[in-house]
């Protein structure tokens, strides 16, 4: 919570490489906000809570936690198999197999699974950037 993308990372990367913060932020936002408002066979669903849970769980896996987020949501929304899938894709992508892919969220369409993978990878990228930019900040001060 002491070094966030919104408060620190965005401005530092813009100082180091003008306009890159804006481009990265837009990229993160496009993937984060992407939705068909469906979950499996249910239409007209607000998926923002699920997307936020996935994003924050990925950050949590990398040791980034936010005081203003209720991590109880993660346990309510993400079943154990999905958490294993998320951790595998985010931390050990080389160990991701077709079997793991098909066993996770069996009722979901492939397009929804692709969106989840995009969400995982963008959250992972943001977490990695936060660590790198925090190191740069410490070096500069």
Residue pairs with C-beta under 8 A, 6 or more apart in sequence:
1 65
1 66
1 67
1 68
3 9
3 130
3 133
3 134
3 137
4 66
4 130
5 25
5 28
5 126
5 129
5 130
8 133
8 134
8 137
9 21
9 126
9 129
9 130
9 133
9 134
10 21
10 24
10 25
11 21
12 21
12 133
12 136
12 137
13 20
13 21
13 24
13 129
13 133
14 20
14 21
14 22
16 136
24 129
27 122
28 122
28 126
31 115
31 118
31 119
31 122
32 51
32 55
32 119
32 122
33 51
34 115
34 118
34 119
35 47
35 48
35 51
35 115
36 111
36 112
37 43
37 44
37 45
37 46
37 47
38 44
38 45
38 47
38 109
38 112
39 45
39 47
39 50
39 108
39 112
40 105
40 107
40 108
40 109
40 112
41 107
49 73
49 77
50 77
51 119
52 69
52 73
53 73
53 74
53 77
53 78
54 78
54 86
54 116
54 119
54 120
54 123
55 119
55 123
56 66
56 69
56 71
56 73
56 74
57 74
57 78
57 83
57 86
58 86
58 90
58 119
58 120
58 123
58 124
58 127
59 65
59 66
59 123
59 126
59 127
60 71
60 74
61 86
61 87
61 90
61 91
62 90
62 124
62 127
62 128
62 131
64 127
64 130
65 71
74 83
78 86
81 103
81 104
81 105
82 104
82 105
84 100
84 104
85 100
85 101
85 103
85 104
85 105
86 120
88 95
88 96
88 100
89 96
89 117
89 120
89 121
90 120
90 121
90 123
90 124
101 113
104 113
105 112
105 113
105 116
108 116
